[in-house]
Amino acid sequence: MSIYVGNLSYQVEQDDLRRVFAEYGTVKSVQMPVDRETGRVRGFAFVEMGTEAEEAAAIEALDSAEWMGRNLKVNKAKPKTDGGGSFGGGGRRGNNGGGYSRRY
């Protein structure tokens, strides 16, 4: 299981997160998703710790903590579900994608 870290400053780098979370145990990985169009980090990350006890300690200490001018949102990451897409209904796009019918 991993930890979701939200409301990050756009200046945060992986090494910054690794240092902060290392205070609570072994950091196995840090993933910072990047926007496909801009190449910029998206303001959230996923951190995987060595044990669940380390994860719990990091979550308790860092949730709502102020860091780099932002109040962090830190909790257990929800498992990724298959399908869905960004529209929540299978990711359907194209004709009639806005919930209305186009008539020409």
Contacts in CASP RR format, 6 or more apart in sequence:
PFRMAT RR
TARGET T0000
AUTHOR 0000-0000-0000
METHOD contacts of the structure
MODEL  1
MSIYVGNLSYQVEQDDLRRVFAEYGTVKSVQMPVDRETGRVRGFAFVEMG
TEAEEAAAIEALDSAEWMGRNLKVNKAKPKTDGGGSFGGGGRRGNNGGGY
SRRY
1 48 0 8 1.000
1 52 0 8 1.000
1 55 0 8 1.000
1 76 0 8 1.000
1 77 0 8 1.000
2 29 0 8 1.000
2 31 0 8 1.000
2 46 0 8 1.000
2 47 0 8 1.000
2 48 0 8 1.000
2 49 0 8 1.000
2 55 0 8 1.000
2 76 0 8 1.000
2 77 0 8 1.000
3 21 0 8 1.000
3 46 0 8 1.000
3 47 0 8 1.000
3 48 0 8 1.000
3 49 0 8 1.000
3 55 0 8 1.000
3 58 0 8 1.000
3 59 0 8 1.000
3 74 0 8 1.000
3 75 0 8 1.000
3 76 0 8 1.000
3 77 0 8 1.000
4 44 0 8 1.000
4 45 0 8 1.000
4 46 0 8 1.000
4 73 0 8 1.000
4 74 0 8 1.000
4 75 0 8 1.000
4 76 0 8 1.000
4 77 0 8 1.000
4 78 0 8 1.000
5 17 0 8 1.000
5 44 0 8 1.000
5 45 0 8 1.000
5 46 0 8 1.000
5 47 0 8 1.000
5 62 0 8 1.000
5 72 0 8 1.000
5 73 0 8 1.000
5 74 0 8 1.000
6 43 0 8 1.000
6 44 0 8 1.000
6 45 0 8 1.000
6 72 0 8 1.000
6 73 0 8 1.000
6 74 0 8 1.000
7 43 0 8 1.000
7 44 0 8 1.000
7 70 0 8 1.000
7 71 0 8 1.000
7 72 0 8 1.000
7 73 0 8 1.000
8 17 0 8 1.000
8 32 0 8 1.000
8 41 0 8 1.000
8 43 0 8 1.000
8 44 0 8 1.000
8 45 0 8 1.000
8 68 0 8 1.000
8 70 0 8 1.000
8 72 0 8 1.000
9 43 0 8 1.000
9 67 0 8 1.000
9 68 0 8 1.000
9 69 0 8 1.000
9 70 0 8 1.000
10 40 0 8 1.000
10 41 0 8 1.000
10 43 0 8 1.000
11 68 0 8 1.000
12 32 0 8 1.000
12 41 0 8 1.000
12 43 0 8 1.000
12 45 0 8 1.000
12 68 0 8 1.000
13 32 0 8 1.000
14 30 0 8 1.000
14 32 0 8 1.000
14 45 0 8 1.000
16 68 0 8 1.000
17 30 0 8 1.000
17 32 0 8 1.000
17 45 0 8 1.000
17 47 0 8 1.000
18 27 0 8 1.000
18 30 0 8 1.000
20 62 0 8 1.000
20 67 0 8 1.000
21 27 0 8 1.000
21 30 0 8 1.000
21 47 0 8 1.000
21 49 0 8 1.000
21 58 0 8 1.000
21 62 0 8 1.000
23 61 0 8 1.000
24 49 0 8 1.000
24 54 0 8 1.000
24 57 0 8 1.000
24 58 0 8 1.000
24 61 0 8 1.000
24 62 0 8 1.000
25 49 0 8 1.000
25 50 0 8 1.000
25 51 0 8 1.000
25 54 0 8 1.000
25 57 0 8 1.000
25 58 0 8 1.000
26 49 0 8 1.000
26 50 0 8 1.000
26 51 0 8 1.000
26 54 0 8 1.000
27 47 0 8 1.000
27 48 0 8 1.000
27 49 0 8 1.000
27 50 0 8 1.000
28 48 0 8 1.000
28 49 0 8 1.000
28 50 0 8 1.000
29 46 0 8 1.000
29 47 0 8 1.000
29 48 0 8 1.000
30 45 0 8 1.000
30 46 0 8 1.000
30 47 0 8 1.000
30 48 0 8 1.000
31 45 0 8 1.000
31 46 0 8 1.000
31 47 0 8 1.000
32 41 0 8 1.000
32 42 0 8 1.000
32 43 0 8 1.000
32 44 0 8 1.000
32 45 0 8 1.000
33 41 0 8 1.000
33 42 0 8 1.000
33 44 0 8 1.000
33 45 0 8 1.000
34 40 0 8 1.000
34 41 0 8 1.000
34 42 0 8 1.000
35 41 0 8 1.000
35 42 0 8 1.000
46 77 0 8 1.000
47 58 0 8 1.000
49 55 0 8 1.000
49 58 0 8 1.000
55 76 0 8 1.000
58 74 0 8 1.000
59 74 0 8 1.000
59 75 0 8 1.000
59 76 0 8 1.000
62 72 0 8 1.000
62 74 0 8 1.000
63 72 0 8 1.000
63 73 0 8 1.000
63 74 0 8 1.000
63 75 0 8 1.000
64 71 0 8 1.000
64 72 0 8 1.000
64 73 0 8 1.000
64 74 0 8 1.000
65 71 0 8 1.000
65 72 0 8 1.000
65 74 0 8 1.000
66 72 0 8 1.000
83 90 0 8 1.000
83 91 0 8 1.000
84 90 0 8 1.000
84 91 0 8 1.000
85 91 0 8 1.000
87 93 0 8 1.000
95 102 0 8 1.000
96 102 0 8 1.000
END
